[in-house]
Amino acid sequence: MQSAWLGTGPKVARFEEEFKSYKHTAHAVAVNSCTAALHLSILVAGLKPGDEVITTPLTFCATVNAIIHAGGTPVLADVDPDTMNIDPAEVEKKINHRTKAIIPVHFAGRPCNMNALCRIARENELVLIEDCAHAIEAEYHGKKIGTFGDLSCFSFYVTKNLVTGEGGMILTNEKEYADRLKILALHGMSSDAWSRFSDEGYKHYMVTEPGFKYNMMDLQAAIGIHQLKRIESYWKRRKEIWNLYNRAFNELPITLPAQADADTRHAYHLYPVLIDEKQTGISRDAFLSAMNDRNIGTGVHYLSIPEHPYYQKTFGWIPEDYPHAMKIGRKTVSLPLSAKLSDKDIEDVIVAARKIVLK
Ligand SMILES: *Cc1c(COP(=O)(O)O)cnc(C)c1O
């Protein structure tokens, strides 16, 4: 605040530097949301009208909307029922001559099967864009998540593992992508405001294409720089909570989230349990209300994408065609999982869930 430069400037540059060295990639471009990051990444992938982009039906709507806004046609490939991540075999079934890109989402912070997805992308010459909104701390076979794709997108929204209020980041190893992303993120102008107002005197900007207003502010980056320092300690705390839940709910007639695969690191962004009325004796929605009555906030990640009227109307999608995502979406509840939860908070969640299920 005292520097009096609140817009895009040196703090954003520093946050980009620190984020890319945390992730070991060549380039980082900060933007004002992961939705913006996805939109620009799909644009630089160079879709032609009618080109298809494959993604998962178990994601936040922004993943699919970004494909639509970038001029692509979204195509869904169902998830694996246990890992809840996009199933590479389903992806392969959806590939045709119009397919241009794949956007896997590392759901709940659990890494997707990157060996299979990288192979599929390579063999079919597809652009691989990772949606890492849940997965900042995740690793797969010793490599950080977000370094497998041609481009990868991160969210710093208020509910995510690293928070700047609103904010996002794109990582890439391709200089050409990074240069175009920077231009597209700020009106299509050839150089940003900070460098124009430098001590070297006034420089004209040139508009090279109609861009967007997607730049991150120094005010946001200043928060992000300090959040990044705490990322490991927050992750450890969420892992601890995850394990406490696993132990406490082991005996309950609910389905617990799958354990992390060997040689991977889970980011522990969400703790999704499945409430199956036949098995649990209570419907998912009744469970949500009962938790709410006990003053415990829960979430639903997510009703599958084909449940929403816009996509049904526009693409003719029906939930039953993606049965695993549909079943998860209708049974899932995300329990509170934040590094800021106290031991007492966790105990409250455990007691409430046990009482509701065992009543
Ligand atoms: C939160 C989220 C987004 C969108 O992030 P914003 O920063 O809010 O735009 C995209 N994809 C997934 C999977 C998300 O969870």
Ligand as a Chemical Component Dictionary entry (heavy atoms), coordinates in Angstrom:
data_LIG
# 
_chem_comp.id                   LIG 
_chem_comp.type                 NON-POLYMER 
_chem_comp.pdbx_formal_charge   0 
_chem_comp.three_letter_code    LIG 
# 
loop_
_chem_comp_atom.comp_id 
_chem_comp_atom.atom_id 
_chem_comp_atom.alt_atom_id 
_chem_comp_atom.type_symbol 
_chem_comp_atom.charge 
_chem_comp_atom.model_Cartn_x 
_chem_comp_atom.model_Cartn_y 
_chem_comp_atom.model_Cartn_z 
_chem_comp_atom.pdbx_ordinal 
LIG C1 C1 C 0 -11.657 -23.039 -8.615  1  
LIG C2 C2 C 0 -11.490 -23.796 -9.885  2  
LIG C3 C3 C 0 -11.336 -23.159 -11.116 3  
LIG C4 C4 C 0 -11.502 -21.673 -11.288 4  
LIG O1 O1 O 0 -10.643 -20.921 -10.505 5  
LIG P1 P1 P 0 -10.858 -19.342 -10.339 6  
LIG O2 O2 O 0 -9.525  -18.863 -9.857  7  
LIG O3 O3 O 0 -11.946 -19.157 -9.346  8  
LIG O4 O4 O 0 -11.197 -18.800 -11.676 9  
LIG C5 C5 C 0 -11.072 -23.918 -12.236 10 
LIG N1 N1 N 0 -10.993 -25.254 -12.157 11 
LIG C6 C6 C 0 -11.172 -25.910 -10.997 12 
LIG C7 C7 C 0 -11.059 -27.401 -10.971 13 
LIG C8 C8 C 0 -11.445 -25.205 -9.823  14 
LIG O5 O5 O 0 -11.648 -25.866 -8.679  15 
# 
loop_
_chem_comp_bond.comp_id 
_chem_comp_bond.atom_id_1 
_chem_comp_bond.atom_id_2 
_chem_comp_bond.value_order 
_chem_comp_bond.pdbx_ordinal 
LIG C1 C2 SING 1  
LIG C2 C3 SING 2  
LIG C2 C8 DOUB 3  
LIG C3 C4 SING 4  
LIG C3 C5 DOUB 5  
LIG C4 O1 SING 6  
LIG O1 P1 SING 7  
LIG P1 O2 DOUB 8  
LIG P1 O3 SING 9  
LIG P1 O4 SING 10 
LIG C5 N1 SING 11 
LIG N1 C6 DOUB 12 
LIG C6 C7 SING 13 
LIG C6 C8 SING 14 
LIG C8 O5 SING 15 
# 
